[in-house]
Amino acid sequence: MASARTRAEQVIRTFLQRADKDAEVGLDVPIFGEGLGLDSLETAELSATLEDEIGSDPFSAGLMPETIREILDFYGETDPVAS
């Protein structure tokens, strides 16, 4: 069974593809502004998708991650390949 972090990475990749964002961006690219450019609706959708698929998400937990890495770090163990 895949770890929560691995599942989150898959959810984010699928979400970015659906949202017409570059799914191959680096982990440290900002998710807002000049980075991926997610707006508040897209952020809410990502939050809901992570919650539905994994059971928790950093946004609902009161965190405001600014990069994909910070979202993934919420789910625990670091994948050395993705670093």
Biotite code that builds the C-alpha atoms (Angstrom):
import biotite.structure as struc

atoms = struc.array([
    struc.Atom([0.000, 0.000, 0.000], chain_id="A", res_id=1, res_name="MET", atom_name="CA", element="C"),
    struc.Atom([1.312, 3.425, -0.950], chain_id="A", res_id=2, res_name="ALA", atom_name="CA", element="C"),
    struc.Atom([2.235, 5.893, 1.772], chain_id="A", res_id=3, res_name="SER", atom_name="CA", element="C"),
    struc.Atom([0.100, 8.989, 2.337], chain_id="A", res_id=4, res_name="ALA", atom_name="CA", element="C"),
    struc.Atom([2.917, 11.077, 0.867], chain_id="A", res_id=5, res_name="ARG", atom_name="CA", element="C"),
    struc.Atom([3.019, 8.982, -2.318], chain_id="A", res_id=6, res_name="THR", atom_name="CA", element="C"),
    struc.Atom([-0.765, 9.133, -2.640], chain_id="A", res_id=7, res_name="ARG", atom_name="CA", element="C"),
    struc.Atom([-0.668, 12.919, -2.115], chain_id="A", res_id=8, res_name="ALA", atom_name="CA", element="C"),
    struc.Atom([1.941, 13.243, -4.855], chain_id="A", res_id=9, res_name="GLU", atom_name="CA", element="C"),
    struc.Atom([-0.308, 11.282, -7.226], chain_id="A", res_id=10, res_name="GLN", atom_name="CA", element="C"),
    struc.Atom([-3.343, 13.396, -6.298], chain_id="A", res_id=11, res_name="VAL", atom_name="CA", element="C"),
    struc.Atom([-1.401, 16.632, -6.855], chain_id="A", res_id=12, res_name="ILE", atom_name="CA", element="C"),
    struc.Atom([-0.030, 15.457, -10.201], chain_id="A", res_id=13, res_name="ARG", atom_name="CA", element="C"),
    struc.Atom([-3.520, 14.497, -11.418], chain_id="A", res_id=14, res_name="THR", atom_name="CA", element="C"),
    struc.Atom([-4.981, 17.760, -10.123], chain_id="A", res_id=15, res_name="PHE", atom_name="CA", element="C"),
    struc.Atom([-2.333, 19.846, -11.895], chain_id="A", res_id=16, res_name="LEU", atom_name="CA", element="C"),
    struc.Atom([-2.931, 18.010, -15.168], chain_id="A", res_id=17, res_name="GLN", atom_name="CA", element="C"),
    struc.Atom([-6.697, 18.601, -14.900], chain_id="A", res_id=18, res_name="ARG", atom_name="CA", element="C"),
    struc.Atom([-6.139, 22.273, -14.036], chain_id="A", res_id=19, res_name="ALA", atom_name="CA", element="C"),
    struc.Atom([-3.867, 22.684, -17.086], chain_id="A", res_id=20, res_name="ASP", atom_name="CA", element="C"),
    struc.Atom([-0.857, 23.447, -14.898], chain_id="A", res_id=21, res_name="LYS", atom_name="CA", element="C"),
    struc.Atom([2.626, 22.054, -15.452], chain_id="A", res_id=22, res_name="ASP", atom_name="CA", element="C"),
    struc.Atom([2.560, 18.748, -13.548], chain_id="A", res_id=23, res_name="ALA", atom_name="CA", element="C"),
    struc.Atom([6.318, 18.319, -13.968], chain_id="A", res_id=24, res_name="GLU", atom_name="CA", element="C"),
    struc.Atom([7.328, 21.364, -11.913], chain_id="A", res_id=25, res_name="VAL", atom_name="CA", element="C"),
    struc.Atom([9.900, 21.108, -9.156], chain_id="A", res_id=26, res_name="GLY", atom_name="CA", element="C"),
    struc.Atom([8.839, 20.536, -5.576], chain_id="A", res_id=27, res_name="LEU", atom_name="CA", element="C"),
    struc.Atom([9.957, 23.998, -4.473], chain_id="A", res_id=28, res_name="ASP", atom_name="CA", element="C"),
    struc.Atom([8.035, 26.030, -7.049], chain_id="A", res_id=29, res_name="VAL", atom_name="CA", element="C"),
    struc.Atom([5.483, 28.302, -5.322], chain_id="A", res_id=30, res_name="PRO", atom_name="CA", element="C"),
    struc.Atom([1.909, 27.098, -5.765], chain_id="A", res_id=31, res_name="ILE", atom_name="CA", element="C"),
    struc.Atom([0.635, 30.696, -5.953], chain_id="A", res_id=32, res_name="PHE", atom_name="CA", element="C"),
    struc.Atom([1.624, 33.774, -7.952], chain_id="A", res_id=33, res_name="GLY", atom_name="CA", element="C"),
    struc.Atom([4.580, 33.417, -10.303], chain_id="A", res_id=34, res_name="GLU", atom_name="CA", element="C"),
    struc.Atom([4.841, 29.684, -9.589], chain_id="A", res_id=35, res_name="GLY", atom_name="CA", element="C"),
    struc.Atom([1.882, 27.480, -10.492], chain_id="A", res_id=36, res_name="LEU", atom_name="CA", element="C"),
    struc.Atom([-0.501, 30.397, -10.152], chain_id="A", res_id=37, res_name="GLY", atom_name="CA", element="C"),
    struc.Atom([-3.240, 28.555, -8.263], chain_id="A", res_id=38, res_name="LEU", atom_name="CA", element="C"),
    struc.Atom([-6.134, 30.821, -7.373], chain_id="A", res_id=39, res_name="ASP", atom_name="CA", element="C"),
    struc.Atom([-8.360, 30.484, -4.299], chain_id="A", res_id=40, res_name="SER", atom_name="CA", element="C"),
    struc.Atom([-10.889, 28.239, -6.064], chain_id="A", res_id=41, res_name="LEU", atom_name="CA", element="C"),
    struc.Atom([-8.168, 25.899, -7.336], chain_id="A", res_id=42, res_name="GLU", atom_name="CA", element="C"),
    struc.Atom([-6.603, 25.815, -3.864], chain_id="A", res_id=43, res_name="THR", atom_name="CA", element="C"),
    struc.Atom([-9.975, 24.899, -2.329], chain_id="A", res_id=44, res_name="ALA", atom_name="CA", element="C"),
    struc.Atom([-10.439, 22.182, -4.941], chain_id="A", res_id=45, res_name="GLU", atom_name="CA", element="C"),
    struc.Atom([-6.970, 20.774, -4.254], chain_id="A", res_id=46, res_name="LEU", atom_name="CA", element="C"),
    struc.Atom([-7.686, 20.836, -0.524], chain_id="A", res_id=47, res_name="SER", atom_name="CA", element="C"),
    struc.Atom([-10.995, 18.989, -0.984], chain_id="A", res_id=48, res_name="ALA", atom_name="CA", element="C"),
    struc.Atom([-9.414, 16.441, -3.308], chain_id="A", res_id=49, res_name="THR", atom_name="CA", element="C"),
    struc.Atom([-6.603, 15.676, -0.862], chain_id="A", res_id=50, res_name="LEU", atom_name="CA", element="C"),
    struc.Atom([-9.163, 15.386, 1.956], chain_id="A", res_id=51, res_name="GLU", atom_name="CA", element="C"),
    struc.Atom([-11.344, 13.009, -0.093], chain_id="A", res_id=52, res_name="ASP", atom_name="CA", element="C"),
    struc.Atom([-8.470, 10.836, -1.292], chain_id="A", res_id=53, res_name="GLU", atom_name="CA", element="C"),
    struc.Atom([-6.282, 10.712, 1.827], chain_id="A", res_id=54, res_name="ILE", atom_name="CA", element="C"),
    struc.Atom([-8.493, 11.781, 4.714], chain_id="A", res_id=55, res_name="GLY", atom_name="CA", element="C"),
    struc.Atom([-6.615, 14.952, 5.638], chain_id="A", res_id=56, res_name="SER", atom_name="CA", element="C"),
    struc.Atom([-4.966, 17.953, 4.044], chain_id="A", res_id=57, res_name="ASP", atom_name="CA", element="C"),
    struc.Atom([-2.651, 20.727, 5.230], chain_id="A", res_id=58, res_name="PRO", atom_name="CA", element="C"),
    struc.Atom([-5.062, 23.530, 4.304], chain_id="A", res_id=59, res_name="PHE", atom_name="CA", element="C"),
    struc.Atom([-7.898, 22.185, 6.504], chain_id="A", res_id=60, res_name="SER", atom_name="CA", element="C"),
    struc.Atom([-5.351, 21.567, 9.267], chain_id="A", res_id=61, res_name="ALA", atom_name="CA", element="C"),
    struc.Atom([-4.748, 25.326, 9.388], chain_id="A", res_id=62, res_name="GLY", atom_name="CA", element="C"),
    struc.Atom([-1.456, 25.346, 7.512], chain_id="A", res_id=63, res_name="LEU", atom_name="CA", element="C"),
    struc.Atom([-0.832, 27.470, 4.437], chain_id="A", res_id=64, res_name="MET", atom_name="CA", element="C"),
    struc.Atom([1.761, 25.582, 2.401], chain_id="A", res_id=65, res_name="PRO", atom_name="CA", element="C"),
    struc.Atom([3.467, 27.631, -0.272], chain_id="A", res_id=66, res_name="GLU", atom_name="CA", element="C"),
    struc.Atom([5.151, 24.846, -2.274], chain_id="A", res_id=67, res_name="THR", atom_name="CA", element="C"),
    struc.Atom([4.348, 21.305, -3.338], chain_id="A", res_id=68, res_name="ILE", atom_name="CA", element="C"),
    struc.Atom([7.134, 20.111, -1.031], chain_id="A", res_id=69, res_name="ARG", atom_name="CA", element="C"),
    struc.Atom([5.377, 21.715, 1.965], chain_id="A", res_id=70, res_name="GLU", atom_name="CA", element="C"),
    struc.Atom([2.139, 19.943, 1.037], chain_id="A", res_id=71, res_name="ILE", atom_name="CA", element="C"),
    struc.Atom([3.950, 16.612, 0.740], chain_id="A", res_id=72, res_name="LEU", atom_name="CA", element="C"),
    struc.Atom([5.867, 17.192, 3.988], chain_id="A", res_id=73, res_name="ASP", atom_name="CA", element="C"),
    struc.Atom([2.509, 17.411, 5.770], chain_id="A", res_id=74, res_name="PHE", atom_name="CA", element="C"),
    struc.Atom([2.047, 13.719, 4.953], chain_id="A", res_id=75, res_name="TYR", atom_name="CA", element="C"),
    struc.Atom([5.242, 12.556, 6.590], chain_id="A", res_id=76, res_name="GLY", atom_name="CA", element="C"),
    struc.Atom([8.248, 10.643, 5.386], chain_id="A", res_id=77, res_name="GLU", atom_name="CA", element="C"),
    struc.Atom([10.485, 12.197, 2.787], chain_id="A", res_id=78, res_name="THR", atom_name="CA", element="C"),
    struc.Atom([11.011, 10.357, -0.459], chain_id="A", res_id=79, res_name="ASP", atom_name="CA", element="C"),
    struc.Atom([14.742, 10.735, -1.212], chain_id="A", res_id=80, res_name="PRO", atom_name="CA", element="C"),
    struc.Atom([14.108, 10.266, -4.944], chain_id="A", res_id=81, res_name="VAL", atom_name="CA", element="C"),
    struc.Atom([11.774, 13.273, -5.070], chain_id="A", res_id=82, res_name="ALA", atom_name="CA", element="C"),
    struc.Atom([14.100, 15.581, -3.128], chain_id="A", res_id=83, res_name="SER", atom_name="CA", element="C"),
])
